[in-house]
Amino acid sequence: MTGLVIVGHGTRSAAGVDQFAALVERVRRRGDVGDVEGGFIELSRPPLTDAVGALVARGHRALVALPLVLTAAGHGKGDIPAAMAREQERHPGLTYRYGRPLGPHPLVHDALEQRIDAALAAPDRADAPLTGADRAGTWVALIGRGSTDPDANAEVAKVARLLWEGRGYAGVEPGFVSLAQPSVPAVLERLRRLGARRIVVAPYFLFAGVLPDRIVAQSAEFAAAHPDLDMRVAEVIGDCDALADLVRERHAEALGGDIRMNCDTCAYRVLMPGFADKVGRPQRPHDHPDDPVGHHHHHGHDHGHHHDHGSVAVVGGGPGPDDLITVRGKALLEAADVVVVDRLAPQGLLAGLRPDVLVVDAAKVPRGPSMAQEAINAALVSHARAGRRVVRLKGGDPYVFGRGHEEVLACAAAGVPVTVVPGVSSAFAAPALAGVPVTHRGVAHDVTVVSGHLPPGHPDSLVDWVALARARGTVVLLMAVDTIAKIAAVLIEHGRAPQTPVLAVQDAGLPDQRSVPARLDEIGALAAREGVGPPAVFVLGPVVDLTTTGPRT
């Protein structure tokens, strides 16, 4: 006798838990799939271990474990099998057949179509069928969870296309609410520019939860900013006969051994561009708060990311603005359990973290509080060894005067998996944001980035200031607020023209950004007089005269 355990991820939404339970009961009432239980791998009760235990107590030694997830991402590929392996350790002799995720199935498309049409129907004609004109004038934004698994995101795009084909909508565009792009506002803006006047936002979600609520909020915000749009949000798929039918179909496949998993584009088996760190990564089960084994850090999130326990990502946050971090860097930040943050990292991103994320302040304030590098390294290693996903969030690029490689070496020496995500360096971003190209055809064919934290003549300085003075290209100076006068004097002494244009850019990209132009022989005194302070970047060379924005003081 084979029992069926329906496995959900879990949610903080009581409505979502109720909808899951209602679906399990709907499948159970049908009586055609045998004994049925449902449980979650985290966040919600009942935990998976209770569901499996109940089936075992009723005499089942063989189970079908069906992942109730729409896309084959980290939950379906790794987290649920790892949790089931733990159940096999608890119940020696227990075997199970693993069903495939629900996937882009026609039953799902039909349910989505019904939700979209219900959103389109006017309150006074809720029972009247929609006409072709109703759909022809409607654009659909299909919004998925988002994942760090590219294959899962590709499935959402496939569903969008299949939903469009033959149904008469003006168009269907995919997007994501978390971890992947395009975002909800980006998709809505695209549709607006394509000429949409009526948009239905369709959450590609099974049940209610934090992320569907976020879709509603972001859609409402966009609608408020564009009152000319007719914006509507459809309901989630929810407990319904179509979903129960699909559960029954996946159950029958598993019993018959018909498991058509897609391994051709699985990032855990195949090297995908930008996801090399996933290949062969070991999977570990979640720790559910109601599971006796789960006593370490609890993951209080509601996202669709792969759970990479015990790892460090050294992430370059960019020059300061929240929206100049890379897509991958932001995805890792949203998936983090611990964030160790620099003073110059984009602080606004911290406001979007989950409430349970531990933020460690690793600021190095000039002439102020400073966390020792050894303490930072130790924090990264200790949190990763405790099974947490750690993001070391740094300003700019972690390998451009950011001590990023020191942290990578410390993690590697401790046996902690570590990856590096490059960031936009202020060395190039600050001049660009001030309207200065660091290279330009016929003006500058080389650019040199220099740390100015040590003045010329300092015994620990590694800079050949004499050679730099003879060069003709662009020089970008970082961390040079206190040394710019001495640097300028040495450059002039060894051959740079006193009239060489210089631009000091302070707080690049932020609302209070300002630019202070000067000549090389004036910059030291002018920077002091104007109160130029860190973070500031100095760019010198003929490219400064090419500025497109003019001085901002």
C-alpha positions, 0 to 999 in steps of 0.5 A: 500500500502506497501513501501520498504525502503532498509537500509544500514549502510553507508560508507566513500567510494563514490564508495560504496555509488554509488553502494548502490544507483545503487542497489536501482535503479535496484530494483526500475526499476524492478517494482515488489516490489512497491515503493522503497527508500534507506537510511543509518543509519550513515556516508552517505547520504541520511539518513534513515529518508529522505528515510522513509519521502519520502515514507510517503509523498507519502502516505505509512503508512506501510513499509517493512524495509530491512536491507542490511547487510550480517550477523545478527550482531549488525546493523541488530539486534539492530541499524536499528530497533532502527532507525525505532522506531525513525521514528515511533515516527516521523510519528505516525501511521507508521507500518513496517515489518522487513526483515531478513539480506541477510545471507548465501544465494545461490544467494550470493554464486553464486555472490561470485563464479563469483567474484572469477572466474573473478579474476582467469581468465587471461586477454587474456581469460576473456570470456573463461570458467574456467577449473577444473584444474584452481579451483583445484589449487586455495585456497580462503581466504573469508574475512568478516567484523568481529564483536563482535557478535559471531553468525555473525562471525559464518555465515562467516565460514558457507559461506566459507564451502558452497562456498567450497562444490561442486565448486572444489576449493582446499579449502576456509578459512574464516577470518576477516579484523576487530574485529575478528580473524583470520586476513587477514595475519593469513589466508594467512599464514595458506593457504601458510603453507597448500601448496597454490601457488595460492590464491584468496582473496574474500572480503565478502562485498556488496559494496566498502568501507574502509575495502575492501580497507584494505583487498586489502592493506593487501593482497598486503603486504603479496604478496610482502613478499611472491613473490612465491605466485600467489595472487589475490583479487576479487571484492566485490559483488556490484550492480548485478542482484543476489543481487537484486533478493535476496532483492526481496526474502527477501521483499516477506518473510517480506510481508508474515510474514516468518521471520526466524531469528536465536535466538539460538546463538544470544548473545543479548538473550543467554549467550555466553561464553565471551559475557555475557555483551551483554545479554539484552543490550538496543539498541539505534539508530545512530545519522546521521549527516544529521538527525536533531535529531543527534547533539552529537558525530558522529561515524566516523567508517566503521566497523561491530561491535555492537554499545554499546553507553554509556559504559566503557570497562576497558581493559588490554593492556598487557606488552607493545608489540602491539600484546600481547593484547587479541583479545577481548581487541583489538576488543573493542579498534577498536570499541571505540569512546574515549580511555583513555590511560595509559603511559604503555599501548601499544602505537602502538595500538593508531596508528590504531585508527580511525581518529575521536577517542578521545584519552585522555592521562591519564599518571602517569609519575614517578616524572613527569606529572600525571593525578589524579585518580579522574579526570580519573574516571570523564572522563570515566563517563562523556564520557559514559554519553554523549553516547560514547563507552569508552575504558580505556586502561591500561598496563598489567592487570587492576586488578594487581596494575592497579587501575582498580577496582577503575574505575569500582566502579566509573562507577558502582556508576554513573550507567554507564555500565562497563566491564573488559577485563583481560590483560597479566600482566608484572609480568608473561610476563616479566620473560617469555620474558626473558626466566625465568619460574616463577614456575617450577616442583621441583624448585618453587611451589609458586610465589608471586607478590609484589608492591615495590612502598613503601619500607619496613618500610613505614607506608603505606606498606601492605607487610609482608616483614619478611614472604616474606623473609622466603618463598622459592618460586619465588618473582616478584617485580613490581614498585621497581626500586627506592626501590630494594636496601632496599627490598633486604637488608630486605629480606637478614636480615630476611632469604633470602640467599644473593646469591639468583639469581635475574633478572631485566627485563626492557622494556619487549617485546619491541625492547630495552628489556634488562635483568640484572642478579645479586645476591640478595646482589648485585642487588641494587648497580648493578641496579643503576650502570646499569641505570635500569629504569621503566618499570622494573620487578625484579624476584628473586628465584632459577627459575632465574637460569633456564633462556633459553635466557641468560643475555641480557644487 
